[in-house]
Amino acid sequence: MNAVLGVSDNCIAAHPSDMAVAMTALDAVVETIAPNGSTRAIPIDELYRPPGDTPHIETVLESGELIGSVLLPPPPAGRQIYRKVRDRASFAFALVSVAAILDLDGERVRAARITFGGLSYKPWRSAEAEAALVGAPATRAAFDAAGTAALKDARGYGHNDFKIPLARRTLRATLTQAAGLA
């Protein structure tokens, strides 16, 4: 069940959240409060620290700092879809999940937001997949190209190699549904 993106030699754990994946696609902001009463706003994509050589430090939160709220900006244009693939029907962590927002201009992609779950130490926003989609026709070939771009740096560890093609297929299915082609 381990990660295939953004890992280090010290940690290949996958982030287990579903909600954080969707919140990352929506550009949520986490508001925190420190023990001294000071506050700060952290974009959710910046909340999680890469494992590096300190995998036990998962976030940028300081000692005693608490999350007080999560702010969601107005929803972007387009259709929002969340798809979760798991090996049991209920209460299981995602093997792969995709939060996608797809905005079409006729048959072409005007804008896209793509975030994966189950593949990394954090919800993994894929600028590469988004760039591959913008301006492309809403077709299976374009959706497959986005999956290839998103996972070009993925590395399996034998037992989890299946996650890479599974993530590509899950992205294709999610984008197909978001485009209204399913």
Steps between C-alpha positions, in 0.01 A plus 500: 500500500805727501562822307644523148550880477702738718656229715839488669729216598372548856125489433266369232178537701190617315278774644166340599256791476212528253383846601846658474524379137180684409599806703834515318323502163282784630802704625388494863686704762560376854480762777703422810541642847819478705519471881587872518179586309664588170332371188606417148348380176666209320397384152416132548750395234774658717382341827676167446877461517687263270636204697868559420710381793237608759191297407366529855435873440200489267382863492633855530302551823706621794486335841161573659358662185146384422288510189204722580321504168518415134399759244370402159505769233204532264485188283674527165309462176455148376378163615647356820543124539662290772574134434647256752632154419546267796530130557200478738155650461498705820731685736819421312778739408522583132736300287460793262262793502453793265340838562446667164348828395453525125377815326418456134462756225300300253706188438831643629632524854507861619630421850576195712600417855627152576591365844585138582460320830671179609809570290712727718577629849240771433212562262693527172392792279624434148593817313632272224161338444325835513738650243455200270122548509463876450418569136474130416183337368295312760596156365633173632836572334530834680395345831760224453766762420412680824545173692836439337613854588376470859681174567820545300706514821310226686704214643354175626663265750391166355206443732334826394597525132131448416420848634659675202278355224205502743548874555511563124179303446329665795591844366365408156171374647463807723568744214265307271224539757585867562481567125157337486624223272429210736 
